[in-house]
């Protein structure tokens, strides 16, 4: 097989590269901005490998395909933390907890004492919750770095360059995310906002989701007193700044989890646009008269959950001439 050029070294491009290398391809990985970093939305992710929790609002393929992700990331990075996910709500919002339970599965209901046993630093503030014990999480930045090191060590040739996709020899896989809207106009940007806090007075073992009618919060422990806070999904074509409302509500929700977060240091604020198709599911398509350009995009907010499946399906297209589940058959 001739060399395959993968454009984009975010979570999608790295997963595609890994899948192609594992099947014996020669891969040239190109990103105009360099190795994984703050220029890509993968950098600002929560890193929750939580397919069942995502089922509260996501489509069925996200839940089904996402169940493979923890094992895949563990195999390729060894950085997965398998402590489950905990979902709680204030007493006034128990109706939201009931709704969450109706829309999800693979959990057990937990009482106040059980919540305290799972996460002592939540104290006795929550009397009811849901524990998804099979779910996992990782640190996205460490995982990206480990995966990048893995693919380059195993033979992927990395270049920092601006390239014209159609001018490349051989097959090209376009994994540019929202930057690919020049060739994929139906992509839309969904703004995500996050905070990184340092709060050594709080110790959490697993991601905790606090349900709230306006802005549900998730807190993901990064270790050493560092936490990532996120939740927002704002339809937007461009923005480099967190809104004041989001900042206030994220911090207020964190304070509701544990008042010690009120004394936390805000060490980072991040914003980026996640690429999404109208149905919020990824798409693979072949473009051009000879089908040499394969576009893999639209991971929405499920990058770390669905990138492994996306990578394997791209490899199926290339090596088996398959039409996998994510294939856009109308354009294939």
N, C-alpha and C positions, 0 to 999 in steps of 0.2 A: 504494500500500500504506500502511496505517496504521502508526503507530510501533510498533516492537518494543521491549519492555522486557527487558533482560538483567540478571538479578540475580546479582551476584558478579563482582568484578574480579580474580580470580586468572587463572591461565593458561588455564583452560577458558573463562571468561567473555570474556576479551580475544580469544581465538581466534575464538569465535562472533561477537563484535562485529565483528572485522575481516572475516570472511566475509560478514556481512550488509551491511556498508557497501560492500564491493566489488561487491555486486549491487544497490546502489541503495536499500537500506532506510534509513529514519530510525530511529536507535537511541538509546534512553535507557538508559544504563548506570548501575546503582545498586549501591552497596556500603555497608553500614551502618558499616564500619570505615574507609572512606576509600580512597585510592589504594593500589596494591600495596605491601605492607609485611610486617613480621614477624608480623602476625596471620594470614597465610595460609600453607598448606603449600607453595605455589609458591615462597615466599621461601627455603625450606630445601632446595631440590632440588640435585642434583649438576650438572645441565645437560649430561649426556652424550647426544649424538645418536648412539646406538650400537645400531642395530637388530639387527645380526648378533650382537654380544656378548649382547644381551638374549635372543636365541634360545636360549641355554643353558638357560633356565628358563621363558621366556615362551611364550605361545601363538602360533601361526602368524600371526594378524592383526597382532600387535605388530611382527613382523619385516617383514611386507609393507607395511603402512601407514606404519610408521615410516621407511621409506626416503625418503619425501617430505619429511621434517621439516627436514633441513638446508637444502634449497633454499628452503623456505617461510620459515624464520627468517632466512635470508640476505636474501631479498627484502624482508622487512618490518622488519628491524632492522640488517642489515649487520654483525652482531657474531659471526658464525659463524667458528670456527677449524677449519680442515680439515687436521688433522695425523694422523688415524687414532687407533686405540686399541691399546695394548700390554697383553698379558696374560702374566704370568710366575708362576712358582711356585718355591719352594725345592726342592732336589733330592729331599728326602724326600716331597714332594707332587706328584711328576711324574705320578702316577696321576690326580690331579685335573685336571692339564693335559690329559692324554689324553682324559679324560671330557669336558672342555670342548670340545675339538676335535671329538669325535664328534657333539656336539649343535649345532654351529655350522658356518658356512661363510663364504666370502668372506674368508679369511685366508691368510697364508702362514706357515709355520713359520720361526722365526728362531733362530739359534745364539747362544752367548754373545758372540762378537765383533760380531754384527749388533745384538744388544741394546745393547751398549755404544756402537755407532755411532749408534743411534737416540736413546738417552738416556745420554750420557756419565756423568751423576751417579749412575747405577745401578752404575757400576763393573763389576766382574767377578763380582758376587754371584749372577748367574743364568745358567745354561748353556743353558736352553731357554725358548722363549716363542712366542706367536702374535701376529702383527701384522695388524690389520684396517685396511688403509690407506685405505678409503673413508669411514671414520666421522669424526665431528666432535664439537665441544663448544662451549658458550658459557657466559657468566656469567649465571645466571638472573636476578639482580637487575637487571643492566644491560639484559637483554633485556625483562624486564617493564616497566621504566621506558620503554624505547624504544617498545614496543608500545602502552603506555598513551598516550604522547605522540602516537603516530601516529593512533590511533583518535579521540582528542579533537580533534586538529588537523583531521581529515577529517570532523568533524561529529557525532560521538557526544556526546550531552549527559550529562555525568557528575553524579551526585548522591550525597551522603552521606545515607542515610536508611534507616530500618527500614520495610519495606513488606509488606503482605499480598498475596501473589501473586494470589489469586483476585479481589481487589478492583481490580486494574489494568485499564484499558481496553486492548483489543487483545491481541495475542499477548504472552506472557511466556515467557522462557527461563530456567529455574532452573539456575544454575551455581554453587550454593552449596557444593559439595563435601560434606564430612562433616556440615556444618551442616544439610543437607537430609534427614537421617535422620528428621525429623519426618514427612516426606511419602514417604520411601523407606526403609521399615524394614529392608529386606534389606541395606542398606549396612552394612559393618563398617569399623572403623578399624584401620589397620595402622600401627603406630608406627615412625617413622623417626628415627634419631639421627645427628647430624653434628657435626663439629668444624671450625673454621676456624683454621689455624695460620699464623703468620708465621715463615718460615725462609729468610732470604736466602742461606744457604749451600747451598741445593738449587735446582737449575734443571731443570724438566721442561717439555717441549714439548707433551705430550699426556696425556690420562688414562691412568693405569696401574692395572691390576687385579692384585692379588696374591691368588692362590688359596690358601685355607687350609681345612682340614676343618671348623673351627668357625665362623669369621667371615671370609669373603672381604672384602677391603678394596679400595676404589677411592680413588685420589688424583687430584683434578682441579686442574690449575694455574689460578690466577686472574690471574697476572701480578704483577710486583713482589714476588716472594717470598712470595705468599699462596697457600695451598692449602686445598682443601676435602677432608675425609676423611669417608667414609660407608660404610655397608654394611648396617646392621642393619635387619631386618624383624621386628617383634614384634607378634603379635596382641594388640591392646589397645583398650579403649574409652575410656581416659582416662589421661593422664600428662603432666606438665609437666617432667619431669626425666630426664636421661640416667642409666642405671644404671651403677653402679661397674664391673660386669663389662664392659659395652660400652666404657666409657671406657678401661679398661686394655687391652682387646684391640685397639681401634682404634689406640691409641698404640704398642702392641707391634708391630703389623703395620707401621705407618709406620716404626718403628725398623728393622725387618727390611729394608725397601726401601732406606733410607739412614740410618745411625746419626746423621747430622746432625739428623734430626728429633727426636732426644732433647733437643736444645738449643732447639727451637722454642718460640715463645710461643703459648699457647692464647689466641686473641683473641676467640673466640666459641664457644658451645656451643648447639646448636639441637635442638629436639624438636617434632614435630608428627604429627598423625594423617592418613594418606592414605586417601581414600575408595575402597573396593573392593567389588565385587559378588562372589558366591561363586566365579565362574569367572575373576576378576581381569581381565575385559574391560569396557570402557565400555558404557554403555547410553544410548539416546535413547528417550524415551517421551512420548506425549501423554496428559495427564490431564484430568479434568473432563468433564462431559457434552457440552461443545462443543469439547473438545480445544484450548482456548486456552492451556493451560499445557504447555510442552514442557520435559521434564527431561533434562538432559545431564550425566552424572555417571559416576563409577567409573574415573577414570584411573589409580588405584593408583599404582605407582611410575614410570609412563610418561607423566607430564604433558607434558613438553616434546616427547616423541617422538610422542604421539598427539593432542595438542590441535589441531594443524592439520587432521588428518583429521576429528576430531570437529566442528570448526567448519564445515567444508565440508558435512558430512552434515546438520547442523542446517539450513544454508541450503538444501540440497536438499529437506528436508522442507517448509520454509516456501514456497519459490518454485516447486517442481515437484510438490508433494504426493507426493514419492517415499517409498519404504520402503527406506532405505539399510541397509547391512550391520549397523550398530550399533543399528538400530531394534528395540525390544522389541515384536515383532509381537503378542504375547499381550495387550498393553495398548493398542496403537496404535488 
